[in-house]
Amino acid sequence: MTRKLTFSGLMVALGVVLPQLVHLILGPTGGSFILPMHFPVFVAAFLLGPGTAALISLLMLTISFFLTGMPPVPILYFMAAELPIYALVAGTLYQRLHVPLPGSLLLAMLAGRGAMALAVYGLQFALQLHLSPGVYVAGALTKGLVGALLQLLVIPVLMKLLEKEEIAHGRVRTN
């Protein structure tokens, strides 16, 4: 239990710090290209499971917003729909249904972007946003292509390294 809690805290911290590093190095729009908050969410999903990772995603968004103002409203709301879906889908497919990691990652990416599209569509009326959900989502997909490719390359390698170090065998071992 202590190990799981410690790793959860680490993932939340990474979800707050990584975007700041990306913005420092690449400027204020770097996050929309690299998608730094997505990395700890996926790693948490594969190691800690879907529920814990979904909670981590919401905690990191909330803490980041209150400490740094990032992501800004309304993007915060869109990501609050997207990131937990990443966690739930990736964790469920990988840990419970035993879908190989690359497939779990790719399907979760699609589901998360779908959740974001639904959030954009639903919230545009509630928040009186003047944007086209289709154009917004297409832009997010295009901008985030580099980050998605990095995720598909880095996360499987990172998971292999964690397994090699016996940190993970599909989850953080609690014994």
Order of alpha helices (4+ residues) and beta strands (2+ residues): alpha-alpha-alpha-alpha-alpha-alpha-alpha-alpha
